């Protein structure tokens, strides 16, 4: 028994985002932002294990707590920006 699937002509897009809100994946600013996020991830990958292993007093200071909050806010902002970044499909 052979089953043939019919393709629907309707688009699955619920709404269109205006072009001015779309960030190009080739954008110079997007590449800089991604590099900054990469540096923050490297910083976290070094500091978090060090903090958990040795519990230095310096990392418990208000300055480092504020820095950690800024890094967390940067990660959340990055997730939001990724939803507005363009991407390439097989169709181009």
C-alpha positions as CSV (number, residue, x, y, z in Angstrom):
1,X,0.0,0.0,0.0
2,X,1.5,3.3,-1.0
3,X,0.7,6.5,0.9
4,X,1.0,9.9,-0.8
5,X,1.4,12.9,1.3
6,X,0.0,16.2,0.1
7,X,1.8,19.4,0.9
8,X,-0.2,22.2,2.3
9,X,0.1,25.5,0.6
10,X,-0.3,27.5,3.8
11,X,2.6,29.0,5.5
12,X,3.3,28.1,9.1
13,X,4.4,31.6,9.9
14,X,2.1,33.1,12.5
15,X,3.4,36.6,12.0
16,X,6.2,38.3,10.1
17,X,8.9,40.2,12.0
18,X,9.7,43.5,10.3
19,X,13.0,43.5,8.5
20,X,14.4,46.3,10.8
21,X,14.4,43.9,13.7
22,X,16.2,41.1,12.0
23,X,20.0,40.9,12.8
24,X,22.1,39.5,10.0
25,X,24.3,36.6,10.9
26,X,27.1,38.3,8.8
27,X,26.8,41.6,10.7
28,X,30.1,43.1,12.0
29,X,28.3,44.0,15.3
30,X,26.9,40.4,15.7
31,X,30.3,38.9,15.2
32,X,31.8,41.3,17.8
33,X,28.9,40.4,20.2
34,X,29.5,36.7,19.7
35,X,33.2,37.2,20.4
36,X,32.4,39.0,23.6
37,X,30.1,36.2,24.6
38,X,32.8,33.7,23.8
39,X,35.2,35.6,26.1
40,X,32.6,35.6,28.9
41,X,32.2,31.9,28.5
42,X,35.9,31.3,28.7
43,X,36.1,33.5,31.8
44,X,33.2,31.5,33.4
45,X,34.9,28.2,32.5
46,X,38.0,29.2,34.4
47,X,36.5,31.1,37.3
48,X,33.6,28.9,38.3
49,X,35.7,25.7,39.0
50,X,38.4,27.8,40.7
51,X,35.7,29.4,42.9
52,X,34.1,26.1,43.8
53,X,37.4,24.4,44.5
54,X,39.2,27.0,46.6
55,X,36.5,29.5,47.7
56,X,38.9,32.6,47.6
57,X,37.6,35.6,49.5
58,X,38.3,37.9,46.5
59,X,35.7,36.1,44.3
60,X,33.1,36.7,47.1
61,X,33.5,40.5,47.0
62,X,30.8,42.8,45.7
63,X,32.8,43.6,42.6
64,X,32.9,40.0,41.4
65,X,29.2,39.4,42.3
66,X,28.3,42.4,40.2
67,X,30.4,41.1,37.4
68,X,28.7,37.7,37.6
69,X,25.3,39.4,37.4
70,X,26.4,41.4,34.4
71,X,27.6,38.2,32.7
72,X,24.3,36.5,33.5
73,X,22.4,39.4,32.0
74,X,24.6,39.3,28.9
75,X,23.8,35.6,28.4
76,X,20.1,36.2,28.7
77,X,20.4,39.1,26.2
78,X,22.3,36.8,23.9
79,X,19.5,34.3,23.9
80,X,17.0,37.0,23.1
81,X,19.2,38.3,20.3
82,X,19.6,34.8,18.8
83,X,15.8,34.7,18.2
84,X,16.2,37.7,16.0
85,X,19.3,36.6,14.1
86,X,19.0,35.5,10.5
87,X,20.1,32.0,9.4
88,X,20.7,30.2,6.2
89,X,18.6,27.3,5.0
90,X,19.2,24.7,2.2
91,X,17.2,27.0,-0.1
92,X,19.5,29.9,0.6
